[in-house]
């Protein structure tokens, strides 16, 4: 071969290998098993001045609301204890900004930042629980008394307020214990049209939020639960880390080594991947060995042995033993609506093959169902053929968010059927912010997929 031919061959091989240098597990699986690779580099995510201004305005409004709620709680605590409000107000305001201050200086003063984040996170959780309990007390006891009675408030009303504060502190302690003890294992059985009889076992993790309060000790508890699940493969639906650009990568490496029969760990992006560094954070996931699916899919061969990634093509011989696993970016990444991303991810896929979709936020379900019906036809859409795994909501995590989250999301937790689509929304495997969970325990979900 002449010099020109050698140069062309080297260029061709470079185009094939570049995407896999960023993801160790892709190299182990092999370039030929990537079903719809995109060789050209993806655009870097950047913030425009208008977006930055909008974010600052939103942060200012949130802080004003946050401090206003602190004024309310401090005034009620003053009534319950008889202490002067200023003596309670200044410590409360200092605690209210400890978390943000710790996150802001984390890259410059690590030990101090770690302490501030822990103090602020604990206070954030205790404050939310106390606010919820006291607000319920005032809504059902104080307001009716002031509305229908006159004169001095009776002693029982003061004592009920004190009981409310005490109950809130006890609930906070219990919620912290539950959160720090690690996730539970929840088992679900889902039937999908087109799956073989032997089915598949999938362990689903979401919203781990590796960072200042979730580290190796917590991840070791996650690993024990995944090992107990004894799944065929592990999938992660975003918000894996809050560390800038993935930190030192040790958290991602622990997630990439989670045990399963195939050794595969597949993931999609979440909104916190964007906040924590965007493309660089995603590159760190790939370098650790997590295969991130971004508007793309892989084919899983569900033969008699251990399931494995397979070459795209020759579908007719084994199409009844195939499962497509697709992943799409979080809606905050540029790239269109969820159904548009899914359409790109499923390009070239046989409509008869069932789909396991990894999508961080539980949104766009009606449009996704319409796309799936269009792909398969009404006659094949009587039984669900697409299982969408999501997270993001944390199941509410703690009050009052556990109540308010339903104002923003139609599907907050659990299993739902939307036409030909089955949606499962995880409570999350870790927590964000407060190391506290009440009414929405952290979980690893084990799906036992069977033929419909």
C-alpha positions as CSV (number, residue, x, y, z in Angstrom):
1,X,0.0,0.0,0.0
2,X,1.4,3.4,-0.9
3,X,1.9,6.4,1.4
4,X,-1.4,7.9,0.4
5,X,-3.3,4.7,1.1
6,X,-1.6,4.3,4.5
7,X,-2.7,7.9,5.4
8,X,-6.3,7.2,4.4
9,X,-6.3,3.9,6.5
10,X,-4.9,5.7,9.5
11,X,-7.5,8.4,9.2
12,X,-10.3,5.8,8.9
13,X,-9.1,3.9,12.1
14,X,-8.8,7.2,14.0
15,X,-12.4,8.0,13.2
16,X,-13.5,4.6,14.5
17,X,-11.4,4.7,17.7
18,X,-11.9,8.3,18.9
19,X,-15.3,7.8,20.5
20,X,-14.1,4.8,22.4
21,X,-11.0,6.4,23.9
22,X,-13.3,8.4,26.1
23,X,-15.1,5.2,27.5
24,X,-13.1,2.3,28.7
25,X,-16.0,-0.1,28.7
26,X,-16.8,0.6,25.1
27,X,-13.3,-0.5,24.2
28,X,-13.8,-3.7,26.2
29,X,-17.1,-4.4,24.4
30,X,-15.7,-3.7,21.0
31,X,-16.2,-1.0,18.3
32,X,-18.3,-3.3,16.1
33,X,-20.9,-3.6,18.9
34,X,-21.8,0.0,18.9
35,X,-25.0,0.1,16.9
36,X,-25.4,3.7,15.8
37,X,-22.2,5.5,16.7
38,X,-21.8,9.2,15.9
39,X,-18.2,10.0,15.1
40,X,-18.3,13.7,15.0
41,X,-17.7,15.5,18.3
42,X,-20.7,16.8,20.1
43,X,-21.0,20.6,20.7
44,X,-19.9,21.8,24.1
45,X,-22.6,23.1,26.4
46,X,-22.2,26.8,27.2
47,X,-24.4,29.4,29.1
48,X,-25.4,32.6,27.3
49,X,-25.5,35.9,29.2
50,X,-29.3,35.9,29.1
51,X,-29.4,32.4,30.7
52,X,-27.0,33.5,33.4
53,X,-29.1,36.6,34.2
54,X,-32.2,34.5,34.4
55,X,-30.5,32.0,36.7
56,X,-29.3,34.9,39.0
57,X,-32.8,36.3,39.1
58,X,-34.3,32.9,39.9
59,X,-31.7,32.4,42.7
60,X,-32.6,35.8,44.1
61,X,-36.3,35.0,44.2
62,X,-35.6,31.6,45.8
63,X,-33.4,33.2,48.5
64,X,-36.1,35.9,49.3
65,X,-38.7,33.1,49.7
66,X,-36.2,31.0,51.7
67,X,-35.5,33.9,54.1
68,X,-39.1,34.8,54.4
69,X,-40.0,31.3,55.5
70,X,-37.2,31.6,58.1
71,X,-38.8,34.7,59.5
72,X,-42.1,32.8,59.9
73,X,-40.5,29.8,61.6
74,X,-38.4,31.9,63.9
75,X,-41.5,33.9,65.0
76,X,-43.4,30.7,65.8
77,X,-40.3,29.3,67.7
78,X,-40.2,32.6,69.6
79,X,-43.8,32.1,70.6
80,X,-43.2,28.5,71.7
81,X,-40.1,29.2,73.8
82,X,-40.6,32.8,74.9
83,X,-37.2,33.8,73.6
84,X,-36.7,37.1,71.8
85,X,-36.9,36.8,68.0
86,X,-33.6,38.5,67.3
87,X,-31.7,35.9,69.4
88,X,-33.1,33.2,67.1
89,X,-33.2,35.1,63.8
90,X,-29.5,35.7,63.3
91,X,-28.4,32.1,63.9
92,X,-31.2,30.9,61.7
93,X,-30.1,33.2,58.8
94,X,-26.5,32.1,59.2
95,X,-27.6,28.5,58.9
96,X,-29.8,29.3,55.9
97,X,-26.8,30.3,53.8
98,X,-24.3,27.7,55.1
99,X,-25.0,25.2,52.3
100,X,-24.6,27.6,49.5
101,X,-21.5,29.2,51.0
102,X,-19.9,25.8,51.4
103,X,-20.6,24.8,47.8
104,X,-19.3,28.2,46.7
105,X,-15.9,27.8,48.4
106,X,-15.5,24.1,47.9
107,X,-12.8,24.4,45.3
108,X,-10.7,26.8,47.4
109,X,-11.1,25.8,51.1
110,X,-12.0,22.1,51.0
111,X,-12.1,21.2,54.8
112,X,-14.1,24.3,55.8
113,X,-16.4,23.8,52.8
114,X,-17.1,20.2,53.7
115,X,-18.1,21.3,57.2
116,X,-20.3,24.1,56.0
117,X,-22.0,21.9,53.5
118,X,-22.8,19.3,56.2
119,X,-24.1,21.9,58.6
120,X,-26.2,23.6,55.9
121,X,-27.6,20.4,54.5
122,X,-28.7,19.1,57.9
123,X,-30.3,22.5,58.7
124,X,-32.0,22.5,55.4
125,X,-33.7,19.2,56.1
126,X,-34.6,20.0,59.7
127,X,-36.0,23.4,58.6
128,X,-38.2,21.8,55.9
129,X,-39.6,19.3,58.4
130,X,-40.2,21.9,61.1
131,X,-41.8,24.3,58.6
132,X,-44.2,21.6,57.4
133,X,-45.2,20.5,60.9
134,X,-45.7,24.0,62.2
135,X,-47.5,25.2,59.1
136,X,-50.0,22.2,59.4
137,X,-50.4,23.1,63.1
138,X,-51.2,26.7,62.4
139,X,-53.5,25.9,59.5
140,X,-55.7,23.5,61.4
141,X,-55.5,24.9,65.0
142,X,-54.2,28.5,65.1
143,X,-56.2,29.9,62.1
144,X,-59.6,28.4,63.1
145,X,-59.1,29.8,66.7
146,X,-58.3,33.3,65.5
147,X,-61.2,33.1,63.0
148,X,-63.9,32.0,65.4
149,X,-62.6,32.9,68.9
150,X,-61.5,36.1,70.5
151,X,-59.3,37.1,73.4
152,X,-56.1,35.5,74.7
153,X,-55.0,32.3,73.2
154,X,-55.6,29.3,75.6
155,X,-52.6,27.4,77.1
156,X,-53.4,24.3,75.1
157,X,-52.7,26.2,71.9
158,X,-49.2,27.1,73.1
159,X,-48.5,23.5,74.3
160,X,-49.7,22.1,70.9
161,X,-47.2,24.4,69.2
162,X,-44.4,23.1,71.4
163,X,-45.5,19.5,70.7
164,X,-45.4,20.3,66.9
165,X,-41.8,21.5,67.2
166,X,-40.9,18.4,69.2
167,X,-42.5,16.1,66.7
168,X,-40.7,17.9,63.9
169,X,-37.3,17.4,65.6
170,X,-38.0,13.7,66.2
171,X,-39.2,13.2,62.6
172,X,-36.0,14.9,61.4
173,X,-33.8,12.6,63.4
174,X,-35.7,9.6,62.0
175,X,-35.5,10.9,58.5
176,X,-31.7,11.4,58.8
177,X,-31.2,7.9,60.1
178,X,-33.2,6.5,57.1
179,X,-31.3,8.6,54.5
180,X,-27.8,7.8,55.8
181,X,-28.5,4.1,56.2
182,X,-28.5,3.7,52.4
183,X,-31.1,2.5,49.8
184,X,-33.5,-0.3,50.1
185,X,-34.1,-2.9,47.4
186,X,-37.5,-2.7,45.7
187,X,-38.7,-5.4,43.3
188,X,-41.1,-4.8,40.4
189,X,-42.3,-7.2,37.7
190,X,-43.0,-5.6,34.3
191,X,-44.4,-7.4,31.2
192,X,-43.3,-6.2,27.7
193,X,-44.5,-7.4,24.4
194,X,-41.8,-9.1,22.4
195,X,-39.6,-10.3,25.2
196,X,-38.5,-13.9,25.4
197,X,-39.9,-16.1,28.2
198,X,-36.7,-16.1,30.2
199,X,-36.9,-12.3,30.5
200,X,-34.3,-10.1,32.1
201,X,-33.4,-8.7,35.5
202,X,-32.4,-5.0,35.5
203,X,-31.1,-3.0,38.5
204,X,-32.1,0.7,38.3
205,X,-30.2,3.5,40.1
206,X,-30.9,7.2,39.8
207,X,-30.0,10.5,41.5
208,X,-27.1,9.2,43.5
209,X,-25.7,12.7,43.9
210,X,-22.1,11.9,44.8
211,X,-20.6,14.9,46.5
212,X,-19.8,16.4,49.9
213,X,-22.3,14.3,51.9
214,X,-22.4,11.1,49.7
215,X,-19.0,9.4,49.2
216,X,-17.4,6.0,49.3
217,X,-19.0,4.9,52.5
218,X,-22.5,5.5,51.1
219,X,-21.6,4.0,47.7
220,X,-20.4,0.8,49.5
221,X,-23.9,0.5,50.9
222,X,-25.3,0.9,47.4
223,X,-23.0,-1.8,46.1
224,X,-24.2,-4.3,48.7
225,X,-27.8,-3.7,47.7
226,X,-27.0,-4.1,44.0
227,X,-25.1,-7.3,44.8
228,X,-28.2,-8.6,46.6
229,X,-30.3,-7.8,43.5
230,X,-28.2,-10.2,41.4
231,X,-29.3,-8.4,38.2
232,X,-28.3,-9.1,34.6
233,X,-27.2,-5.5,34.0
234,X,-27.2,-2.1,35.8
235,X,-28.7,1.1,34.5
236,X,-28.3,4.7,35.8
237,X,-30.8,7.4,35.0
238,X,-28.8,10.6,35.6
239,X,-27.8,13.0,38.4
240,X,-24.9,10.7,39.4
241,X,-22.5,13.3,40.8
242,X,-22.5,16.9,41.9
243,X,-18.7,17.1,41.9
244,X,-17.2,19.5,39.4
245,X,-16.2,17.6,36.3
246,X,-16.7,14.3,38.2
247,X,-14.1,15.1,40.9
248,X,-11.3,12.6,41.0
249,X,-13.5,10.0,39.2
250,X,-13.5,7.6,42.2
251,X,-17.2,7.8,42.6
252,X,-17.8,7.1,38.9
253,X,-15.4,4.2,39.0
254,X,-17.4,2.7,42.0
255,X,-20.6,3.0,40.0
256,X,-19.0,1.5,36.9
257,X,-17.9,-1.6,38.9
258,X,-21.3,-2.3,40.3
259,X,-21.9,-6.1,40.0
260,X,-24.1,-7.8,37.4
261,X,-24.1,-10.9,35.3
262,X,-23.0,-9.0,32.2
263,X,-20.8,-6.4,33.9
264,X,-22.6,-3.7,31.8
265,X,-23.4,-0.3,33.4
266,X,-25.4,1.9,31.0
267,X,-26.5,5.5,31.8
268,X,-28.2,8.6,30.5
269,X,-27.5,12.2,31.5
270,X,-29.4,14.2,34.1
271,X,-29.7,17.9,34.7
272,X,-26.9,17.8,37.4
273,X,-24.5,16.5,34.8
274,X,-25.0,19.8,33.1
275,X,-24.5,21.8,36.3
276,X,-21.4,19.9,37.3
277,X,-19.4,20.5,34.2
278,X,-21.5,19.4,31.2
279,X,-19.5,17.5,28.6
280,X,-16.5,17.2,30.9
281,X,-18.5,15.5,33.5
282,X,-20.0,13.2,30.9
283,X,-16.4,12.5,29.6
284,X,-15.4,11.5,33.2
285,X,-18.3,9.0,33.3
286,X,-17.1,7.4,30.1
287,X,-13.5,7.3,31.3
288,X,-14.6,5.5,34.4
289,X,-16.3,2.8,32.3
290,X,-19.9,3.9,32.3
291,X,-21.4,3.7,28.9
292,X,-23.5,6.9,28.5
293,X,-26.3,6.7,25.9
294,X,-27.1,10.0,24.3
295,X,-29.8,9.9,21.7
296,X,-28.5,6.4,20.8
297,X,-29.1,2.7,21.6
298,X,-27.5,-0.7,22.0
299,X,-29.0,-4.1,21.3
300,X,-29.0,-6.7,23.9
301,X,-29.1,-10.4,22.9
302,X,-31.3,-12.3,25.4
303,X,-30.2,-15.8,24.3
304,X,-30.0,-18.8,26.5
305,X,-26.8,-17.8,28.2
306,X,-25.7,-14.5,29.7
307,X,-27.2,-11.5,27.9
308,X,-24.7,-9.6,25.8
309,X,-24.4,-6.7,23.4
310,X,-24.7,-7.8,19.8
311,X,-23.9,-6.6,16.4
312,X,-26.5,-4.5,14.6
313,X,-27.9,-6.6,11.8
314,X,-29.0,-10.2,11.2
315,X,-32.1,-9.4,13.2
316,X,-34.5,-11.9,11.6
317,X,-32.7,-14.9,13.1
318,X,-33.0,-13.8,16.7
319,X,-35.4,-10.9,16.7
320,X,-37.5,-12.5,19.3
321,X,-34.6,-12.5,21.7
322,X,-33.6,-8.9,21.4
323,X,-34.0,-5.9,23.6
324,X,-33.2,-2.3,22.6
325,X,-31.7,-0.2,25.4
326,X,-31.9,3.5,24.5
327,X,-30.8,6.6,26.3
328,X,-31.6,10.3,25.8
329,X,-30.2,13.5,27.3
330,X,-32.0,15.4,30.0
331,X,-34.3,18.1,28.6
332,X,-32.0,20.9,29.8
333,X,-29.3,19.8,27.4
334,X,-29.8,21.3,23.9
335,X,-31.3,18.9,21.4
336,X,-35.1,19.2,21.3
337,X,-38.1,17.6,23.0
338,X,-37.9,14.1,24.6
339,X,-39.8,12.4,21.8
340,X,-37.5,14.0,19.2
341,X,-34.5,12.7,21.1
342,X,-36.1,9.2,21.3
343,X,-36.8,9.2,17.6
344,X,-33.1,9.9,16.9
345,X,-32.1,7.2,19.4
346,X,-34.3,4.6,17.8
347,X,-33.2,5.3,14.2
348,X,-32.9,2.0,12.3
349,X,-34.4,-0.1,15.1
350,X,-36.9,-2.8,14.2
351,X,-40.3,-1.7,15.7
352,X,-41.0,-5.2,16.8
353,X,-38.1,-5.2,19.3
354,X,-39.1,-4.0,22.8
355,X,-37.4,-0.9,24.2
356,X,-35.9,-0.1,27.6
357,X,-35.6,3.7,27.6
358,X,-33.4,5.6,30.0
359,X,-34.6,9.2,30.5
360,X,-33.9,11.3,33.6
361,X,-37.1,13.3,33.8
362,X,-40.6,11.7,33.7
363,X,-41.9,14.1,31.0
364,X,-43.2,13.9,27.5
365,X,-45.0,10.6,28.1
366,X,-48.0,11.2,25.8
367,X,-45.7,12.2,22.9
368,X,-43.5,9.2,23.5
369,X,-46.5,6.9,23.5
370,X,-47.7,8.5,20.2
371,X,-44.2,7.9,18.6
372,X,-44.2,4.3,19.8
373,X,-47.7,3.7,18.4
374,X,-46.6,5.2,15.1
375,X,-43.6,3.0,15.0
376,X,-45.4,-0.3,15.8
377,X,-48.9,0.4,14.5
378,X,-52.1,0.2,16.6
379,X,-52.4,-3.6,16.3
380,X,-49.0,-4.1,18.0
381,X,-49.6,-1.4,20.6
382,X,-52.2,-3.2,22.7
383,X,-49.6,-4.5,25.1
384,X,-46.8,-2.2,26.4
385,X,-43.6,-2.5,24.4
386,X,-41.5,0.4,25.9
387,X,-40.4,0.6,29.5
388,X,-39.2,4.1,30.4
389,X,-37.0,4.4,33.6
390,X,-36.8,7.8,35.2
391,X,-35.9,9.6,38.4
392,X,-35.3,13.3,39.1
393,X,-38.2,13.8,41.4
394,X,-36.7,11.9,44.4
395,X,-40.3,10.8,45.1
396,X,-40.5,14.2,46.9
397,X,-37.7,13.2,49.4
398,X,-39.2,15.1,52.4
399,X,-42.1,17.4,53.3
400,X,-43.1,19.9,52.1
401,X,-41.5,19.0,48.8
402,X,-43.2,15.6,48.8
403,X,-46.5,17.5,48.5
404,X,-45.4,20.4,46.2
405,X,-43.7,18.1,43.7
406,X,-47.1,17.1,42.3
407,X,-47.7,20.7,41.2
408,X,-44.8,20.4,38.8
409,X,-44.8,16.7,37.7
410,X,-47.7,14.5,36.9
411,X,-45.7,11.3,37.7
412,X,-43.7,11.6,40.9
413,X,-43.0,8.1,41.9
414,X,-44.0,4.5,41.2
415,X,-45.2,2.5,38.1
416,X,-47.6,4.0,35.6
417,X,-49.1,2.8,32.3
418,X,-49.5,5.4,29.5
419,X,-50.9,3.6,26.4
420,X,-48.1,1.5,25.0
421,X,-45.6,2.9,27.5
422,X,-44.8,1.7,31.0
423,X,-43.2,4.4,33.2
424,X,-41.3,3.8,36.4
425,X,-40.1,6.7,38.4
426,X,-37.5,6.0,41.1
427,X,-37.4,7.7,44.4
428,X,-33.6,8.0,43.8
429,X,-30.7,6.0,45.2
430,X,-29.1,8.9,47.1
431,X,-30.5,12.3,48.1
432,X,-29.9,15.9,47.2
433,X,-29.2,18.6,49.7
434,X,-30.6,17.4,53.1
435,X,-29.3,14.0,54.3
436,X,-32.9,13.3,55.2
437,X,-35.8,11.3,53.7
438,X,-39.4,11.1,55.0
439,X,-42.1,9.2,53.1
440,X,-39.9,8.5,50.1
441,X,-37.1,6.1,51.0
442,X,-34.0,5.8,48.8
443,X,-34.1,2.7,46.6
444,X,-32.4,0.5,44.1
445,X,-35.2,-0.9,41.9
446,X,-34.9,-4.4,40.5
447,X,-37.1,-5.0,37.4
448,X,-38.0,-8.6,36.4
449,X,-38.9,-8.1,32.8
450,X,-41.1,-10.8,31.3
451,X,-43.0,-11.5,28.1
452,X,-46.5,-10.0,27.9
